Amino acid sequence: MAKLVKRIGLVSAFTMISRVVGLLRDMMTSYMLGTTVWNSAFITAFTLPNLFRRLLGEGALTAALMPNLSEELEENGRTAVHVLVNKILSWLVVICLGITLLAFVGLEVLQHLSVSEKWVIAAKLGQIVFPYVLLICVAAILSAALNLFSRFGIPALTSVWLNTSIVIALGIAGWHLGADLETKTYWLCGGVMVGGTLQMLAPAVALTKEGWRPRIDFSVSPRVREVAFLTVPGILGAAVFQINIMVSRGLALAVDDSAASLLYYANRLVELPVGVFAIAISTVVFPSLTAAIAGNRLGEFSETYRKGILLCLLMAVPSAIGLSVLAPEIIGLLFERGEFASSDTAGAVPLVIVFAIGMPFYSFVSVETRAFYSLKDTRTPVRAAVVAFIVNVVLSVMLMKPYGAVGLAIATNTAAIVQTVILHVALSRKNVDTSLRSLIPDVSRIAVAAVLMGLLVIAASGWLATRCGEGSLGGLLIVFGSIGVGVAAYFGVLLLSGAKLKQLLK
């Protein structure tokens, strides 16, 4: 288990680098595009390739592939894993090319329909960035194989290549060329495509060092059939999840021109701690869960599952409280400049708070879903996703008119809570011990420590605000000073309350 925690630490560190570069990307995007229709149109357009990335790459296919890769490694060794990877990649490339062609035609038709200009812009941008789906799906499969071989570093850095490319592209467009909003947006799309290429090449090079050689192989083995069989329900679940996002963003675009952008930036802030800790934990836990099932080590499976849940809550609960109380300062520091005005900060604050409340549930779902996938059950997550989708759509329609973007955020959070409960109840009915009763004392200590931390952070930020002044430097001191106080207070209270952190991290 100590090795597991070390791997989580490595992935978290590399993911932190990715997220920091991602924040720099968002800062530049908000500075150059603000909450204009061009930014909202790009965010909407980029949702399309992300939909199919979830369907065919990082979501359903990877979830179906990992248990079979683990079994292949257990039974036949690394060479067999490489052969299976090539078979899956061969079919994946053909499917992605076909989907890209259909999407291009569909977006072309959309531009000639009687739709508003912002949808025409989104369709044009979608044609440029949709081929990204091929690059990132291939990268996802290669990264899954690397994770199986305990090579977590390169996959964790995947987003760095994309975000760095976008930063460079925006820098050239904005500062060197002095481009207008339209030109900056097209440079942004170019940065996406260059970044996607690098995202594919980095894990490919790393996997060749593990002995893999790319081969075209369309033969269909029993493992390929099982992956396909497990992928189909996973695709439905991933489709529901991504359609959920698209509906939310579409409704946000209907609210006003800035709603989609504000929801995006608020969600990105929440994704920083979720990505650094929850996703890192579930990424590392997933191969361990599949290996335990492949070796029929059910006790190890249960221990790993509970450890993953507890580690997620250990980081998600204080992160949620800290982000909520520091939302105005963090948004102002990161985004309030250029086209992003103080009124945009005021609009984003309640969204960040609402999304932050859902962080523990997002973290819970990430581990629960991996547990189902390791058991080769891709149907239950689909059912949970469908229910969550219905809840989100119904509540979104009900709440968007009276509460605007905040109503959409509340609907998204409520759907996540419903999904968490459904998955937990369903998992408890499996033939494995997934009871969390033993975690109640530790979770109680975490909750108390996080609340006390939040109170101290409020006091610290207020005190620093009276002494640090305004401007970027003052904002930087307030945010990082308050975070430092919060981190020290949180872990200090945990230790004083009797939490056995050393045992937890073993």
N, C-alpha and C positions, 0 to 999 in steps of 0.2 A: 504493500500500500504506500510505503514511503516513495517508491519509484513512481507510482501514479501521481502523487502530489508534486514531485519534482517535475514531471512532464507537464502537469497543469501550470506550474510556475513558469516553465519555458514558453508554453503556448500563450499564457497571459502576457508575458513580457513582450513577445513578438507581436501579439495582437494589439497591445498598447501602442507600439510603434505605428502599426497600421492605422489605428484610430486617431492618433495624434496627427498623422499626415492627412487623414480624412477630415479632421477638424480644420486643418489648414486649407484644404480644398474647399470646404463649406464656407470658411471665412472669405476666401477669395471670390467664390461664386456669389455670396451675399453682397460683397462689396461691389462687384462689377454688374450684377444682374438684379440684386435686391429681390423684391417680391413682384417683379414685373411679369407680364404675360409671357415673355420669352422664357423666363426661368420656370414658371409653372408649366408651360408647354413642354419644356425639356424633361422635367420631372415626370410628367404624364407619359411622354414618349419612351423614356428609359424604363418605365414600368413594364413595357411589352417584352423586351428581351429578358428582363428579370423574372417575368412570369414563366417563360420556358426554361430559364436557368433552374428554377425551382422544380419544374416538372421533370426535366431530363438530366439535370446535373447534380446539384448539391442536395436535392430533395429526394424524390422517389427512387430514382435509379441508384444513387449512392446508398440509400438505406437498404435497398434490396440487394445490392452488390456486396456490402461489407460482410454480412453473415456468410455468404457463399465464398468470399475470398478467405475468410478465417477457416472455414472447413477445408478449402482447397489447400491452404498452407498446412493445416494440421495433418491432412491425409497424404498429400503428394508433394509438398515442398514448394520452394520459390519459383521454380521453372513453370510449374502448373499455374501459379498465380499470374505470371507474365503472359502466358497463353490466354488465360481467361480475360485479362485486361484488354488484350489486342482484339479478341472477338467482340467484346462489348463496345470498344471504341470504333471498330469498323462499322457496326450497325448504327451507332450514335451519330457518326459523321453524316451518313446518308440521310438519316431522319432530320437532322438539324438543317441540312441544305434544302430539303424539301419544305420544311416549315418556313425557312427564310424566304424562299421564293413565293410561297402563298401569302406570307405577311406583306411582302413588297407589293404584290398585286392588290391585296385588300386595302392597304394604305393609299395606294394610287386611286382606287375607286372612291375612297372616303374624301379625297381632295376635290372631287368633282361633284359631290353631293351638296345639297343646300344646307351647309353647316356654317357656324360662325367662324370668323377668321382664326380664333385661337385653336380651334380643332384642326383647321387646315395646317397651321404652323406645327402642331403636335404631330400630325401625320407625316409632314416633310422630314421632321427631325427623326421620327420613328424609322423611316426608310434608311437613314444614315446609320443609326446605332443598332438596328436589329441584328446584323451579322455578328454582333458581339456575343450572341447566344451560342454560336458554334465554338468560339474561342474559350468561353468560360465553362461550357459543359465538358469539353475535353480536359480542361484544367482540373475540374472537380473530380473526374474519374481518376486522373493521375494522382491527385492529392489523396484520394481515398486509399490507393495502393501504398503511398508513402506512409500514411498514418498506420496502416497495417504493419509495416516494417518498423514502427516506432520512430519514424522520421517526421516529427511534428513541426519543426521549425519552418521549412520552406512553405508548406500549406498555410501556416499562420501568417506568413508575410505576403500572401497572395494580393491582398487589397493594396499593399504599398505600391505595387507597380502601377495599378490603375490610378490611384490618387496622385502619385508623383507625376504621371503623364498629364493628368488634368491640370495640376498646378502649373507645370511648365507651359502647357498650351495656353492657359488663361494669362499667364505672365507675358508670353510673347504677344498675344492678341491685345491685351489691355495696356501694357506699359511700353512695348516696343512699337506696335503698330497704331496704338491709339484708336482701336476699332470701335464701331458703334455696337449697340446691343445685339443686333442680328448677327453681325460678324463674330462677336465674342461667343455667341451661342454655337455657331458652327465650328469654331475652334474648340469649344468644349466637347462637341461630338467627336472631333478628330482625336482629342486626347483620350476619349473613351476607347476608341478602336486601337490606338497604339498601346494603351494600357492593357487591353484584353489580350493582345498578341504577347506581351511580356508575361502576363498571367499564365498563359499556356506554355510558354517556353521554359520558365523557371522550374516547375515541377517535372517537365519532360526531361530536362538535363539531369535533375537530381535522381529521377528514377532510372535513368541509364546507368548511373553509378551503382545501382542496386542489381544490375545485370539485365534490365529490361531492354529489348530492342523492338521498335515499332514494326508491326507487320500487318498487312491487310489479310483478314481472316473472317470470312462470312460463314464458316461452318457452325452448325448448331449442336452443341453438346447438351447433356442433361442439366448442367449448371446454367448454361445460357437460357434454357427453357424455364428453369426455376426463377432466375433473375427476372425474366420477362413476366412470369406469372405473378411474382411478388410486386413488380413495378406497377402493374395496371391499377390496383387499388390505391397504391401510393401516389400515382399520378392524379387520381381523382381527389385525394386529400390535398395534395399540393396545389391542384387547380383551384379548389375551393378557397384555400388560404390566399393565393395570389389574386383570384377574382375578388376576394374580400378586400384586398388592398386597392385594387383598381376601382372598385365601386366606391370606396371611401374617398379616393383621390378624385374620382369623377364627380362625386357629390360636392367635394370641397371646391372644385373648379366651378361648380354651379353656384356655390355660395357667394363668392366674389373672387376677383383676380388674385388676391393675396392669400386666401385661405389654404390652397394647396401648398404654397411655399412655406407658410408658417407651420403647418402640420408636419411638413418634411423636416424643417430645422429642429422643431421640438422633438420629433422622433429620433433624429440623429443624435441629439444630446443624450437621450435615454439609451440609445444603442451603444454608447461608449462604455459605460460600466457593464451592460448586459453582454456586449461583445468581448470585453476583456476578461470577464470572469465566467459568466454563465455559459456562453458559447464555447469558451476554452475548456471548461470543465466537461461539458457534454461531448465535445470533440475527443477528448482524451479518454473519457469513460466508455464511449461507444465501442472501440476495439476490445477493451477489457471485458465488457459485457458479452460481446459476441464470442470472444475466445472462451469465456467461462461456460457459455451454453454449448459451444462446439465440443468442449472437453467434458461436458456433463458435470460441471462443478457448480451446483446450484447454491451452495453456501457462499462461495466466492461471488456469485452473481448478486445475491442479496446484500452482502457486505459492500460491494462496489456501488450498488444502486443507492443505498442509504448514505454512503459517504459522499456521493455526488450531490444528492439532495441537500445534505447538511452544508457542504461547502458552498453551494449556490446561495443558500439562505444566509450564510455567514457574511457574504459579500453583498448580496442584493438588497437586504433590508436596510443596512446603514447607507448604502448608495442612494436608495430611494429617498430616504429622509434628508440626507445631505443635499441632494440635487433639488429637492422641493424648497428647502429653506434658502438656498443660494441661487435660485433660478434667475431673479432679476440681475444679480451681479454677474453671473456666468454668461447669460445671453448678451448683456451689454458689453462685457469684455470681448467676447468672441465675434459678435456680428454687428454691433451698432456702429457702423461707419459707412461712408459712401452712400449707396442706394438704400441701405437698411437703416431706417429712421428709428427714433425713440418710440414712436407710435407702434412700430413693428415689434419692438421689444415688449411693450405693454401687451400686445396681442399674443405674443408667444409664451409669456410667463404662465398663464393658467393652463395652457396646453402641456407645457413641461411638467407641471405639478400633477395633472391628471395622468399623463403617461408614466410618470415616476411611481405613482401608486400601484401601477400594474407590474412593475419590475419583478417582484418576487414570483408572481404568477407566470410571467414569461419564462423565468429561469426554471421554475418547476416543470413547465411543459416541455422545455428543451431536453431535460433528463428523462422524463416519463416517455416521451416519444421515442427516444433512443432505446429505452428498455423494451418497448413493443417491437421495434424493428429487429433487435437482437434475438427476440423470440420468433421472428419471422411472421409476425402479425402486423400486416399493414392495413388491415381492414378497420380495426378499432380506431386508430387515429383518424381515418377518413370519416367515420360516423361522428366522432367528436368535432372534427373540423366543419362538417355540414351543419351541425347544431349551432356551433359558434358563428358560422356565416349567417344563418337565419336570424340569430339574435342581433348580430351587428347591423344587418340591413334594416330590420324592423325598427330598432332603436335609433339608427341613423336618420331614417326618414321622419321619425317622431320628434327627434331632438334638434335636427339641423336648422329648422326654421326659428324656433324660439331661442336657441343658444348658439347657433352658428357652428364654427369650427370646434368649439369646446364640446358641443353636443356630439359631434362625430368622434372626438377623443374618448368621451365617456362611453359611447357605444362600443368602441374597440376594446376598451378595458373590461367592460362587462362581459363581452364575448370571451375574452381570455380567461376570466375567472370561471365561467361556465365550462370552458374546455378543460381547465385544470381539474375541476371536480369530476367531470365525466371520465377522464383518463385515470385518475387516481382510483375511483371506484372499480373501473374495469380491470385495472392492473391487480387489484387486491383479489380478484377472482381467478387469477392465473395459478398454475401449480408451482409457484415460487413464493418465498416469504418476502413480501414487500411492505410489511407493516412498518409504520413510522412512529409507533408509540414510544419506542426507546429514545427518540430524538426530542421528545417534548421538553425535558429539562434544559437541554442545550438551546433549543429554539426559544424558550422563555427567557433565558439569559441574553440571547441575541437581541430580542425585542426590547428588553429593559435597557440594555446598553445603548442601543440605537436611539431610543427616545431621549435618554439623557445626553447623548452626543448631539442630537438635534438642538436641544435647548442651549448647550454650550456654544454651538456654531452660531446660533442667532445672536447670543451675547457677544461673541468674538467679532462677528462681522459688523455689528453696531458700534462696538468700541473702535475697531480699526477704521470705520468710515469717518469717524470724527477726527482722525489723526493722519490719514493717508491722502486726503484731498481727492480731487477729481482727476480725470484723464486716464490713459491706458496704464501708466505705472501704478497709480493709486488703485485702480481696479484689479490689477495683477496682485498687488500686495494683499488686498482684502480677500480675494478668492483663495489664493494659495495659503495665506495665513490662517484663514478660517478652516480650510481643509486640513491643515496640519494639526490644528487644535482638535478638530473632530476625530481624526485618525488616532491621535494619542489618547483622547478621552474614551473612544469606543473600545479599543483593546485594553486600556487600563481598567475600565469598568468590568469587562469580561473576566479579566484575571482576578479582580477583587471579588467577583461574584462566585468564583470557584470553577469557572470554565476551564477544562483541561485542554488547552490549545495544543500542547505538545502531543497528547494522545490523539487529538482530532486530526493532526497533520501527519501522523505516522503512516 
